[in-house]
Amino acid sequence: MRTMIRRSAIAGMLASALMVGGCLLSATFVVQVLFRDSDMGDHTVRYHKLVDITTEPDWQDNKDKIHTIELVGFQLWITNNIQGNSFNLYVDDGDDPEQMTRADVDANTTKIINALALPAGEQRYVRYSESLRLLQNEDILKALVKEGKFHFYATSKNPNIDFTLDSVRVIVTLSAGN
């Protein structure tokens, strides 16, 4: 009986040491990038921003140790300027050339938010939690984020941009460790 208790105690201590050791060897980080309307180019047929999270301190400190991108979400502030409008969000590899036309964006990028309804003449705030429910093609988005840079595009259902993308916050949760 004593041997059985001793073995159980040793196994419990080993399991505890492994759990504590694992916590010390890995961590979860949140990297955020905020950009505003004025930070994005050409607002006639699409919005564009090259999002670069490689300059963020947590990214720089852990870039070689990243295991997984856990979550990618957004906070969006959008002001709609017309009746009956919707918003699409796309991403593309940061090393690819910038897509200059709406047709290029539609043909060569990955749509991650499709036809988000915008109330007429009002500002719409999309919370982080809501963005997680809206996201499509999440695996592609995570793979692009893991590279550290990606193109961000926004279009409206109409041929020209008729909303203002007031600001965007990209929120990335990643796991890193030895």
N, C-alpha and C positions, 0 to 999 in steps of 0.2 A: 504494500500500500504506500509506504514512504517513497519507494522508487517511482511509483506512478505519479505521486504529488510532485516530487522533485522534477520529473520529466515535464509535467504540465507547466510548472513554474518556469523552467528553462525555456520551453517553447513560447510561453507568453512573453517572457523578456525579449527573446529574439524577435518575435513579431512586433513588439512595441518599438524596439530599436530600429527595425526596418521601416516602420511607419514614420517615426521621427526623422530618420535619415532621409527618407523620400521627401518629406516636407522641407528639409534643409537643402535638398538638391534641386528642387523645382519650385516654380512660383508662377502666379498668374499676374499679368500686367494689363493695364488698360491704357491704350494710346488714343489720344483725341487730336483731331485736326479740324480747326474752324476756318471757314472761308466765307466771304461775303460776295454780294452781287458785283462789287467793284473789282474783286479778285479774278473774275471770270471773263474770258474774252468773248467777242462777238455775240450779241444778244438778238440778232435778227432771225436766224433760222434754228439756232440751238445754243445752249450754254455749254461751255467747256472749261474744265480745270484739270490740270495734271496734279493729282494728289500724290504727295511724296511724304510718306511717314518715316523714311529713313533718316530724317533730320531730327526726329524726336528722341530725347535722351534715353527713354526706356528701350526704344528700338535699337539705338546704337549700342547700348550696354548688353543687349541680349540677342542681337541679330543672328549670331552663329549658334545659338542654343535654342532657337524656336522649335518646339515640337509640333504644336498645332495652333491654328487660328480657331478659337472657340466660337466667337460671335463677331459679326460685323453688322452694325446698325447705323442709323442716321437720325439726326434731329434736323428737320427741314422747316423753314419758314418761307411760305410762298404766298405772294399776293396776286390774285387773279384780276385781270383787267376787263374781262368780257363775260357774257353769258355762256353757259354750256361748254365749259372747257375741261380738259383733263391733262394730266402730266405723266410723262414717261421718263424713266431714269435708266441710263445705260452705263456700262463700264467696258474698258478695253485694256489690253496690256500696255503698261507705261512705256515700253520700248518700241511699240508700234507708232507709226506717224499719226499725227492728229487728223481726225476725220473733219473735213472742212465743210461738207454739205449735209443737210438732213438725210438725203438719200444714202450717203456714205455711212452715216451713223446707223441708219436702219439696216443696211446691208452687212456692215463689217464689225459690229459691236454686239455685246450681250445685254439684252434687256433684263433689268433686275426689278423694276417696278413698272407695272403696266396699267395705264388708264386710271390713275388716281383722280377721282372727281374733285374739282375745285369749285367752291361756292362763288357765285358771281359777285365781283366787286369786293371781295373780302380776303382777309389773310387767313391762310390755313397753316396750322402748326401740326406737324407730324412728330409725335413723340417717339423716342427710341423703341419702346415696347411695341408701338404700332408698326414701326418700320420692320421689325422682325417678322411680324405676321404678313406684311405685304411683299416681302422679298421672294423673288424667283431666282432660279439658277444660282443658288447659294454656294454650291461647291466651286463653281467657276469664280465667283466673287472672292471666296476665301483663298483660292489658289493665286489670284492676282494680288491680293493683299499680302500674302506671304512673300511675294517678290519685293514688296516695299513701295512700289509705285504703280498707279493705274490712272487711266483717263476716266474722267467723270463727265457724262453728257446728260443734258436734260432737254426734252422737246415737249411741245404741246401737241394736241391732236390736230391743230390747225397748221397750215403750212408755215406760218411765221410765229415767232414767240410773242405771246400776248399775255404773259404773266411775268412777275418779277420774282426771281429766286433770291429772296432777301438774304438768307444765310443758310449754310449747311455745316453741320458738325458730323464728322465721320468718327465713329466710336468702335475701336477694335479691341477685343479681349483675346489675349494670346497666352499660351502656356510655354514656358521656357525653363530649361534646366540643364544640368550636366548629363 
